[in-house]
Amino acid sequence: MSDTIESSITDIRMAYRLMLHSRISEARQKGDRTAEKAASSELEKDDAQISDAGKSAQSAVITPQGGPNDLNVDIRLADLYKKIYGPKEQPEQSPQAKVIEFFEQVETQATLTYVSMEKVDGLVVRNRNLAETDRYRFEFSNGSTLKITDKWSNKSTTIWGDPHIDTSDQEGELNGDFKDLTESDKYTTFMLSDNTRITFTARDSGIIEQVDIFKGSQHLTGIGSGSNNWDEAGGLFARSVNNDGFSALSSVPMGDTVYAGGDGNDWYDAAKNLVWGKTTGPIVTNRPSSYIEFTYNQRITTQLSILQVNQQV
């Protein structure tokens, strides 16, 4: 073994024994016999592991006058222990400051639209998403969402999801459910103020399979995404209105039935009990020739930034 390696091993053993003596001294001062005995035992094990020559050399270095356990506390051997095993000192950091920046942007948009009411004769299909009568407009936005709008009052009811009811003059998008009606689990009919009937084929916990609109002898079918016949190209409203309304009525059960009333999107049962909706405006009984629609939108964008800046001392 080279002199350098042997010297390094000796230095390590000396440091280790110094720490053991420090533990013995601290335990004795505190009266902790258990800790003192444990440290003494470790010291004895170390004595058994080194050679006689090594013990003599180390004893000459580390044993102070007055006895092997009479340690000079001025050496502060506890500091040596903390230096080796204690947490590392972190380098001193420069003072830091936080800068908070707040940004808010408000965008407002208002539109005023004048709409002339076009006279509609019977039931008309405009495209696969839109059909209407003189009073009502029916709009498929997708295979599971259809909106019924009373054009006279400009109030609407949206049937969406599995299926839910959303009336335009009430807060939120969930103002009722098909489950609120309990006689049928598959068919729900809306009887409108102009004697138009619209029947939904949809499980109370499903989505729209089919929509059948009847207006006198006219009949229009719409296919929803809950149907086995659904596809993106052939879904929603059919291309034309059929004249089989009277014969087709018997093939489509009414099921649960609600009746339009109030200000255009309030729905009542046969006993005139309110099921869905809330009257928030005047009850319209006459067809307007036109109406003005006012739309107001406000968008608020808020941004908060926190910057940390090092300061030079």
C-alpha positions in Angstrom: 0.0 0.0 0.0 1.4 3.4 -0.9 2.3 6.0 1.7 -0.4 8.4 0.3 -3.3 5.8 0.6 -2.1 4.7 4.0 -1.9 8.3 5.2 -5.5 9.0 3.9 -6.9 5.9 5.7 -5.2 7.1 8.9 -6.7 10.6 8.6 -10.2 9.1 8.1 -9.9 6.9 11.1 -8.6 9.8 13.2 -11.6 11.9 12.2 -14.0 9.1 12.9 -12.5 8.5 16.3 -12.6 12.2 17.1 -16.3 12.2 16.4 -16.8 9.2 18.6 -15.0 10.9 21.5 -17.2 14.0 20.8 -20.3 11.9 21.1 -19.1 10.3 24.3 -18.3 13.7 25.9 -21.7 15.3 24.8 -23.6 12.3 26.1 -21.8 12.3 29.4 -22.5 16.1 29.9 -26.2 15.5 29.1 -26.3 12.4 31.4 -27.5 10.2 28.5 -26.0 6.9 29.5 -27.5 5.1 26.5 -25.9 7.4 23.9 -22.6 7.3 25.8 -22.6 3.5 25.9 -23.4 3.3 22.2 -20.6 5.6 21.2 -18.1 3.8 23.5 -19.1 0.5 21.9 -18.4 1.9 18.4 -15.0 3.2 19.7 -14.2 -0.3 21.0 -15.1 -1.9 17.7 -12.8 0.5 15.9 -10.0 -0.4 18.4 -10.4 -4.0 17.4 -10.1 -3.3 13.7 -6.9 -1.4 13.6 -3.4 -2.8 14.1 -1.4 -2.4 17.4 0.9 0.0 15.6 -2.0 2.0 14.3 -3.6 2.2 17.7 -0.4 3.4 19.3 0.0 6.1 16.6 -3.6 7.3 16.8 -3.6 7.2 20.6 -0.6 9.5 20.6 -2.4 12.0 18.4 -6.0 12.0 19.7 -5.7 11.1 23.4 -5.4 14.2 25.5 -3.5 14.3 28.8 -5.6 13.1 31.7 -7.2 10.0 30.2 -8.6 8.6 27.0 -12.1 10.0 27.5 -11.3 13.3 29.0 -11.9 15.3 25.7 -10.9 19.0 25.4 -14.3 20.6 24.4 -12.5 23.7 23.1 -11.6 21.6 20.0 -15.4 21.7 19.1 -15.4 18.3 17.5 -19.1 18.5 17.1 -18.5 21.1 14.4 -16.4 18.5 12.5 -19.3 16.1 12.6 -21.8 18.8 11.3 -19.3 19.8 8.7 -19.1 16.2 7.3 -22.7 15.1 7.8 -24.7 18.3 8.2 -26.6 20.2 5.4 -24.4 21.9 2.9 -24.2 25.7 3.1 -25.9 27.4 0.2 -24.1 30.1 -1.6 -25.2 33.6 -0.7 -27.8 34.8 -3.2 -28.4 38.3 -4.4 -31.5 40.1 -3.0 -34.6 39.6 -5.2 -37.6 41.7 -5.8 -41.0 40.8 -7.3 -42.7 43.0 -9.8 -46.5 42.4 -10.3 -48.0 43.6 -13.6 -51.8 43.6 -14.0 -53.5 44.0 -17.4 -57.2 44.1 -18.2 -58.8 44.6 -21.6 -62.6 45.1 -22.1 -64.1 44.5 -25.6 -67.7 45.5 -26.1 -69.8 44.7 -29.2 -73.5 45.7 -29.7 -75.6 44.9 -32.8 -79.0 46.1 -33.7 -80.8 43.9 -36.3 -84.1 44.7 -38.1 -85.9 41.6 -39.3 -88.9 41.7 -41.6 -91.2 38.7 -40.9 -91.6 36.8 -44.1 -94.9 35.0 -44.6 -94.5 31.2 -44.5 -97.2 29.0 -46.0 -97.5 25.7 -44.0 -94.4 23.7 -43.2 -91.3 24.5 -45.2 -87.8 22.9 -45.1 -85.0 25.3 -46.0 -82.0 23.0 -45.7 -81.0 19.9 -43.7 -80.5 22.1 -40.6 -83.6 24.4 -40.8 -87.3 24.1 -41.2 -90.1 26.6 -40.3 -93.8 27.5 -40.2 -95.2 31.0 -40.2 -94.7 31.2 -36.4 -92.0 28.7 -35.5 -88.5 27.9 -36.6 -86.8 24.5 -36.1 -83.0 24.4 -36.1 -80.8 21.3 -35.9 -77.3 22.5 -34.8 -76.0 18.9 -34.7 -77.4 15.4 -34.4 -78.3 15.8 -30.7 -79.4 19.4 -30.5 -82.6 21.0 -31.9 -83.9 24.5 -31.1 -87.6 25.5 -31.3 -88.0 29.3 -31.7 -91.3 31.2 -31.4 -90.7 33.9 -34.0 -93.5 36.0 -32.7 -91.9 36.5 -29.3 -88.3 35.5 -30.3 -88.2 33.1 -27.3 -86.7 29.7 -27.8 -86.4 26.2 -26.3 -83.4 24.0 -27.0 -83.5 20.2 -26.7 -80.0 18.9 -26.2 -78.0 16.1 -24.7 -79.7 13.2 -23.2 -82.2 15.1 -23.6 -82.2 18.3 -21.5 -84.3 21.4 -21.8 -82.8 24.9 -22.1 -85.3 27.9 -22.2 -83.7 31.1 -23.5 -85.1 33.4 -20.8 -83.8 31.4 -17.9 -80.3 31.2 -16.5 -78.1 28.2 -17.4 -78.4 25.6 -20.0 -80.2 23.0 -17.9 -83.8 24.1 -17.1 -85.4 20.7 -17.4 -85.1 17.1 -18.6 -87.2 14.6 -20.5 -87.0 12.5 -17.3 -89.4 15.1 -15.7 -92.2 13.4 -17.7 -92.9 9.9 -16.6 -95.6 8.3 -18.8 -93.3 7.4 -21.7 -89.6 6.6 -21.9 -89.3 6.9 -25.7 -91.6 9.6 -27.1 -92.1 13.3 -26.1 -94.4 15.6 -28.0 -94.4 19.4 -28.0 -97.8 20.9 -29.1 -97.3 24.4 -30.5 -99.6 27.4 -30.5 -100.2 27.2 -34.3 -101.3 23.5 -34.0 -98.0 22.2 -35.2 -96.9 19.0 -33.5 -93.3 18.0 -33.0 -92.6 14.6 -31.6 -89.1 13.5 -30.4 -88.2 9.8 -30.4 -85.5 9.8 -27.7 -85.0 7.7 -24.6 -85.3 9.7 -21.4 -81.6 9.0 -20.8 -80.6 8.9 -24.5 -80.2 11.3 -27.3 -82.4 12.3 -30.3 -83.1 9.4 -32.6 -85.8 11.0 -34.7 -87.9 14.1 -35.0 -91.4 14.2 -36.6 -93.0 17.5 -37.4 -96.7 17.5 -38.4 -98.6 20.5 -39.7 -102.0 19.6 -41.1 -101.4 17.1 -43.9 -97.7 17.9 -44.0 -95.0 15.8 -42.4 -91.3 16.3 -42.1 -88.8 13.8 -40.6 -85.4 14.5 -39.1 -82.8 11.9 -38.1 -80.8 12.4 -35.0 -77.4 11.0 -34.1 -79.0 8.5 -31.7 -80.6 6.6 -34.6 -79.1 3.5 -36.2 -79.7 5.3 -39.6 -77.6 8.3 -38.7 -74.8 9.4 -40.8 -73.2 12.8 -41.5 -74.5 13.0 -45.1 -78.1 11.8 -44.6 -78.8 13.0 -41.0 -80.9 15.9 -39.8 -83.9 17.1 -41.8 -85.1 15.3 -45.0 -84.8 17.2 -48.2 -88.5 17.7 -48.7 -91.8 17.8 -46.8 -94.2 14.9 -47.4 -98.0 15.1 -47.6 -98.6 11.9 -45.5 -99.3 13.8 -42.3 -102.7 12.3 -41.5 -101.6 8.7 -42.1 -98.2 9.1 -40.4 -99.7 10.5 -37.2 -100.8 7.0 -36.0 -97.4 5.5 -36.6 -95.7 8.0 -34.2 -97.0 7.8 -30.7 -97.4 11.1 -28.8 -96.0 9.8 -25.5 -95.4 12.5 -22.9 -97.0 15.8 -24.1 -96.5 19.4 -23.2 -98.2 22.5 -24.6 -96.8 25.8 -25.5 -97.9 28.9 -23.6 -96.8 31.9 -21.6 -94.4 34.2 -23.5 -93.6 31.6 -26.2 -91.3 29.1 -24.5 -93.2 28.0 -21.4 -94.5 24.4 -21.4 -97.6 23.1 -19.6 -99.1 19.7 -19.1 -102.7 18.9 -20.1 -103.9 20.1 -16.7 -102.3 23.5 -17.4 -99.5 23.0 -14.8 -96.2 24.6 -15.7 -93.6 21.9 -16.5 -90.7 23.9 -18.0 -90.1 27.6 -18.4 -90.8 31.0 -16.8 -92.9 33.9 -18.2 -90.5 36.8 -18.4 -92.1 39.0 -21.1 -95.5 39.9 -22.6 -97.7 37.2 -24.0 -97.8 37.6 -27.8 -101.0 36.8 -29.5 -100.6 38.7 -32.8 -98.2 38.2 -35.6 -95.7 41.0 -35.9 -94.7 42.3 -39.3 -91.1 42.8 -38.2 -89.0 42.9 -35.1 -85.8 44.5 -33.9 -83.2 42.2 -32.3 -80.6 43.8 -30.0 -77.5 41.8 -29.2 -74.9 42.9 -26.6 -71.6 41.1 -26.0 -68.8 42.0 -23.6 -65.5 40.2 -23.4 -63.1 40.9 -20.6 -59.5 39.7 -20.8 -57.4 39.8 -17.6 -53.7 39.0 -17.3 -51.5 38.9 -14.2 -47.7 38.7 -14.5 -45.3 38.2 -11.6 -41.6 39.0 -12.5 -38.7 38.1 -10.2 -35.8 40.5 -10.5 -32.3 40.1 -9.0 -31.0 43.3 -7.4 -27.3 44.1 -7.3 -26.0 45.1 -3.9 
